[in-house]
Amino acid sequence: MIPVLTTERLTLRAPEAADFEGMYSILGDLRSQYMDGPMSRADAWNFFSREVAGWTLHGFGYWSITATESGDYLGSVGFGRHEWFPETEIGWCLTSAAEGRGIAREAASAALKWGTVQPQITSLVSYIDPPNSRSIRLAEALGAVRDDDAERPTASDLVYRHEVRP
Protein backbone atom coordinates (compact mmCIF):
# COMPACT_ATOMS: atom_id res chain seq x y z
CA MET A 1 0.00 0.00 0.00
CA ILE A 2 2.86 2.41 0.74
CA PRO A 3 4.84 3.17 -2.39
CA VAL A 4 8.63 3.11 -2.35
CA LEU A 5 10.23 6.20 -3.87
CA THR A 6 13.86 6.40 -4.89
CA THR A 7 16.18 9.26 -5.74
CA GLU A 8 19.84 9.39 -6.61
CA ARG A 9 20.89 8.81 -2.98
CA LEU A 10 17.73 8.01 -1.05
CA THR A 11 15.02 5.42 -0.59
CA LEU A 12 11.71 6.62 0.84
CA ARG A 13 9.99 3.55 2.25
CA ALA A 14 7.30 2.52 4.70
CA PRO A 15 8.21 3.29 8.30
CA GLU A 16 9.27 0.29 10.37
CA ALA A 17 9.27 -0.13 14.14
CA ALA A 18 13.07 -0.11 14.10
CA ASP A 19 12.97 3.44 12.69
CA PHE A 20 11.55 4.75 15.95
CA GLU A 21 14.97 5.08 17.59
CA GLY A 22 16.08 7.37 14.76
CA MET A 23 12.87 9.37 15.00
CA TYR A 24 13.26 9.66 18.76
CA SER A 25 16.80 10.98 18.24
CA ILE A 26 15.14 13.84 16.32
CA LEU A 27 12.06 14.43 18.48
CA GLY A 28 13.79 14.02 21.84
CA ASP A 29 16.44 16.59 20.96
CA LEU A 30 16.30 20.38 21.36
CA ARG A 31 16.50 20.62 17.54
CA SER A 32 12.82 19.55 17.48
CA GLN A 33 11.74 22.78 19.16
CA TYR A 34 9.90 23.83 15.98
CA MET A 35 7.86 20.60 16.11
CA ASP A 36 6.59 20.92 19.69
CA GLY A 37 9.71 19.27 21.04
CA PRO A 38 11.75 18.11 22.67
CA MET A 39 9.33 15.27 23.30
CA SER A 40 9.20 12.51 25.84
CA ARG A 41 9.67 9.00 24.48
CA ALA A 42 5.91 8.38 24.80
CA ASP A 43 5.01 11.59 22.93
CA ALA A 44 7.57 10.78 20.24
CA TRP A 45 5.98 7.32 19.84
CA ASN A 46 2.56 8.94 19.40
CA PHE A 47 4.00 11.32 16.79
CA PHE A 48 5.68 8.45 14.95
CA SER A 49 2.48 6.37 15.06
CA ARG A 50 0.42 9.25 13.61
CA GLU A 51 2.81 9.43 10.68
CA VAL A 52 2.31 5.73 9.98
CA ALA A 53 -1.48 5.81 10.51
CA GLY A 54 -2.00 8.41 7.77
CA TRP A 55 -1.48 5.76 5.11
CA THR A 56 -4.45 3.75 6.38
CA LEU A 57 -6.67 6.71 7.24
CA HIS A 58 -6.04 8.95 4.23
CA GLY A 59 -4.14 7.03 1.57
CA PHE A 60 -1.02 9.14 2.21
CA GLY A 61 1.40 9.58 5.06
CA TYR A 62 5.08 9.76 5.87
CA TRP A 63 7.98 7.78 4.55
CA SER A 64 11.16 6.90 6.36
CA ILE A 65 14.10 8.43 4.53
CA THR A 66 17.01 6.03 4.24
CA ALA A 67 20.37 6.16 2.51
CA THR A 68 20.04 3.76 -0.41
CA GLU A 69 23.63 2.59 -0.18
CA SER A 70 23.82 1.92 3.58
CA GLY A 71 20.17 1.65 4.61
CA ASP A 72 20.79 4.17 7.42
CA TYR A 73 17.71 5.98 8.74
CA LEU A 74 18.00 9.70 7.93
CA GLY A 75 14.58 11.09 8.85
CA SER A 76 11.01 11.39 7.70
CA VAL A 77 9.12 13.15 4.92
CA GLY A 78 5.52 13.03 3.78
CA PHE A 79 1.98 14.21 4.16
CA GLY A 80 -0.20 14.71 7.22
CA ARG A 81 -3.85 15.58 7.57
CA HIS A 82 -4.43 15.63 11.29
CA GLU A 83 -7.76 16.56 12.81
CA TRP A 84 -6.43 19.97 13.84
CA PHE A 85 -4.86 20.74 10.42
CA PRO A 86 -7.03 22.89 8.13
CA GLU A 87 -5.25 21.42 5.08
CA THR A 88 -2.92 18.59 4.15
CA GLU A 89 0.67 19.37 5.10
CA ILE A 90 3.95 18.22 3.64
CA GLY A 91 6.57 18.04 6.36
CA TRP A 92 10.09 16.82 6.89
CA CYS A 93 12.57 16.19 9.66
CA LEU A 94 16.12 14.84 9.62
CA THR A 95 18.59 13.29 11.99
CA SER A 96 21.46 15.60 12.89
CA ALA A 97 23.85 13.47 10.78
CA ALA A 98 21.70 14.05 7.68
CA GLU A 99 21.42 17.83 7.94
CA GLY A 100 23.24 20.18 5.60
CA ARG A 101 23.62 17.65 2.77
CA GLY A 102 20.57 18.45 0.61
CA ILE A 103 18.77 15.36 1.84
CA ALA A 104 15.60 17.15 2.96
CA ARG A 105 15.27 18.84 -0.42
CA GLU A 106 15.90 15.62 -2.33
CA ALA A 107 13.39 13.68 -0.23
CA ALA A 108 10.74 16.41 -0.21
CA SER A 109 11.04 16.84 -3.99
CA ALA A 110 10.39 13.12 -4.49
CA ALA A 111 7.44 13.22 -2.08
CA LEU A 112 5.99 16.28 -3.82
CA LYS A 113 6.28 14.62 -7.23
CA TRP A 114 4.18 11.73 -5.89
CA GLY A 115 1.78 13.71 -3.71
CA THR A 116 0.80 16.57 -5.96
CA VAL A 117 -0.91 14.20 -8.39
CA GLN A 118 -2.83 12.15 -5.80
CA PRO A 119 -6.58 12.79 -6.06
CA GLN A 120 -7.03 12.78 -2.28
CA ILE A 121 -4.57 15.69 -1.90
CA THR A 122 -6.50 18.73 -3.12
CA SER A 123 -4.42 21.40 -1.38
CA LEU A 124 -0.98 21.25 0.16
CA VAL A 125 0.83 23.49 2.61
CA SER A 126 3.75 23.49 5.02
CA TYR A 127 3.08 24.89 8.50
CA ILE A 128 6.33 26.40 9.74
CA ASP A 129 7.29 28.01 13.03
CA PRO A 130 8.60 31.52 12.13
CA PRO A 131 12.10 31.06 13.67
CA ASN A 132 12.64 27.86 11.63
CA SER A 133 14.61 29.56 8.86
CA ARG A 134 15.94 26.28 7.43
CA SER A 135 12.42 24.96 6.79
CA ILE A 136 11.34 28.30 5.36
CA ARG A 137 14.28 28.22 2.92
CA LEU A 138 13.45 24.65 1.95
CA ALA A 139 9.75 25.40 1.37
CA GLU A 140 10.73 28.34 -0.84
CA ALA A 141 13.31 26.23 -2.70
CA LEU A 142 10.54 23.70 -3.39
CA GLY A 143 8.47 26.49 -4.97
CA ALA A 144 6.06 27.11 -2.09
CA VAL A 145 4.69 30.61 -1.63
CA ARG A 146 3.83 32.17 1.71
CA ASP A 147 0.05 32.46 2.20
CA ASP A 148 -0.74 34.85 5.04
CA ASP A 149 -4.50 34.44 4.49
CA ALA A 150 -4.54 30.67 5.02
CA GLU A 151 -5.97 29.02 8.11
CA ARG A 152 -3.37 27.46 10.36
CA PRO A 153 -3.34 25.02 13.26
CA THR A 154 -1.43 27.47 15.47
CA ALA A 155 -1.90 31.22 15.15
CA SER A 156 1.84 31.87 15.01
CA ASP A 157 2.56 29.36 12.20
CA LEU A 158 3.58 30.57 8.78
CA VAL A 159 1.82 28.83 5.92
CA TYR A 160 3.68 28.02 2.71
CA ARG A 161 1.45 26.84 -0.13
CA HIS A 162 2.64 24.22 -2.62
CA GLU A 163 1.10 23.88 -6.05
CA VAL A 164 -1.08 20.81 -6.54
CA ARG A 165 -1.33 19.54 -10.10
CA PRO A 166 -4.79 18.86 -11.51
C-alpha distance (Angstrom), angle and dihedral (degrees) to the residues before:
residue distance angle dihedral
M1 . . .
I2 3.81 . .
P3 3.79 111.0 .
V4 3.79 120.8 -134.0
L5 3.80 113.7 -130.3
T6 3.78 123.8 -164.5
T7 3.78 133.8 -164.9
E8 3.76 132.5 176.9
R9 3.83 92.5 -75.2
L10 3.79 106.6 7.9
T11 3.77 143.7 68.6
L12 3.80 117.1 -157.1
R13 3.79 106.4 -159.1
A14 3.78 141.9 159.7
P15 3.80 112.7 -66.7
E16 3.79 115.1 -104.3
A17 3.79 129.0 -158.1
A18 3.81 89.3 -111.0
D19 3.83 88.8 62.0
F20 3.79 90.8 67.5
E21 3.81 93.6 84.0
G22 3.80 89.8 57.1
M23 3.79 91.2 46.5
Y24 3.79 91.0 48.7
S25 3.81 89.4 52.2
I26 3.82 85.5 60.8
L27 3.80 100.6 39.3
G28 3.80 96.8 40.3
D29 3.79 92.2 53.2
L30 3.81 128.7 85.9
R31 3.83 87.7 -115.5
S32 3.83 87.1 75.5
Q33 3.81 91.4 66.4
Y34 3.82 90.0 113.6
M35 3.83 89.9 56.4
D36 3.81 97.9 53.0
G37 3.79 91.2 -86.5
P38 2.85 165.8 -178.9
M39 3.79 86.7 69.6
S40 3.76 133.2 -164.5
R41 3.79 115.7 -113.2
A42 3.83 89.8 -103.5
D43 3.82 93.1 50.8
A44 3.80 90.5 46.5
W45 3.82 89.4 52.4
N46 3.82 89.9 52.1
F47 3.82 90.3 49.6
F48 3.80 91.6 48.5
S49 3.82 91.6 47.3
R50 3.83 91.7 51.4
E51 3.78 89.4 54.8
V52 3.81 90.8 53.6
A53 3.83 94.7 42.7
G54 3.81 92.8 58.6
W55 3.79 90.5 75.7
T56 3.80 91.7 60.3
L57 3.80 96.9 37.5
H58 3.81 100.5 41.9
G59 3.79 109.9 10.7
F60 3.82 90.7 -110.3
G61 3.77 135.7 67.0
Y62 3.77 142.9 133.2
W63 3.75 130.7 -40.5
S64 3.76 127.3 -149.7
I65 3.79 109.2 -118.6
T66 3.79 112.2 -136.7
A67 3.78 134.0 175.2
T68 3.80 104.6 -108.3
E69 3.78 93.8 -144.7
S70 3.82 99.3 47.8
G71 3.81 103.5 18.7
D72 3.82 89.7 -129.3
Y73 3.81 115.8 158.5
L74 3.81 109.3 -114.8
G75 3.80 103.8 171.2
S76 3.76 143.8 -77.6
V77 3.80 137.1 -67.7
G78 3.78 132.9 173.4
F79 3.76 149.2 83.2
G80 3.79 131.9 -44.8
R81 3.77 131.6 -173.4
H82 3.76 104.1 179.2
E83 3.78 122.4 177.2
W84 3.80 91.1 -104.8
F85 3.84 94.7 47.7
P86 3.82 114.5 97.0
E87 3.82 89.8 -155.0
T88 3.78 140.4 12.8
E89 3.79 111.5 -78.4
I90 3.77 131.7 -152.4
G91 3.78 110.0 -148.6
W92 3.76 140.0 171.1
C93 3.77 140.7 -168.8
L94 3.79 131.8 178.8
T95 3.76 139.1 -160.6
S96 3.80 113.4 -108.0
A97 3.83 90.1 -108.6
A98 3.82 90.7 58.1
E99 3.80 97.8 49.9
G100 3.78 122.8 107.5
R101 3.82 95.4 23.3
G102 3.82 101.5 94.6
I103 3.79 91.5 -104.8
A104 3.81 96.2 126.6
R105 3.80 91.2 51.9
E106 3.80 93.1 46.5
A107 3.80 92.7 48.2
A108 3.81 95.5 42.6
S109 3.82 91.2 48.6
A110 3.81 90.5 54.4
A111 3.80 91.4 46.7
L112 3.82 91.6 48.7
K113 3.81 91.6 50.2
W114 3.81 88.5 56.0
G115 3.80 99.0 37.2
T116 3.77 102.4 45.5
V117 3.80 91.5 65.1
Q118 3.81 97.4 46.2
P119 3.82 110.9 111.4
Q120 3.81 92.7 -140.2
I121 3.83 91.1 59.1
T122 3.80 104.5 74.1
S123 3.80 97.8 158.9
L124 3.77 131.2 16.6
V125 3.78 132.7 -162.2
S126 3.78 141.5 160.9
Y127 3.81 116.5 -132.6
I128 3.79 107.1 -149.6
D129 3.78 132.2 -176.9
P130 3.85 105.8 -123.7
P131 3.85 96.1 -121.5
N132 3.83 90.8 53.7
S133 3.79 95.2 97.2
R134 3.82 94.0 164.9
S135 3.82 92.3 59.0
I136 3.79 91.2 44.2
R137 3.82 90.2 53.4
L138 3.80 90.8 47.9
A139 3.82 93.7 48.9
E140 3.81 89.5 50.7
A141 3.82 91.8 46.2
L142 3.81 87.8 53.7
G143 3.81 89.1 55.2
A144 3.81 98.6 -102.7
V145 3.78 118.1 149.5
R146 3.79 124.8 -147.3
D147 3.82 111.7 -107.8
D148 3.79 110.6 -164.4
D149 3.82 91.8 177.9
A150 3.81 95.6 58.5
E151 3.78 123.3 107.2
R152 3.78 114.0 -109.9
P153 3.80 136.6 -165.4
T154 3.81 91.8 -125.8
A155 3.79 121.7 32.3
S156 3.80 92.8 -131.0
D157 3.83 95.7 51.9
L158 3.77 120.4 110.7
V159 3.79 114.4 -135.3
Y160 3.79 120.6 -142.3
R161 3.80 114.2 -169.7
H162 3.81 121.2 -145.2
E163 3.78 121.8 -158.1
V164 3.80 115.1 -108.0
R165 3.78 115.4 -153.0
P166 3.81 118.0 -130.2
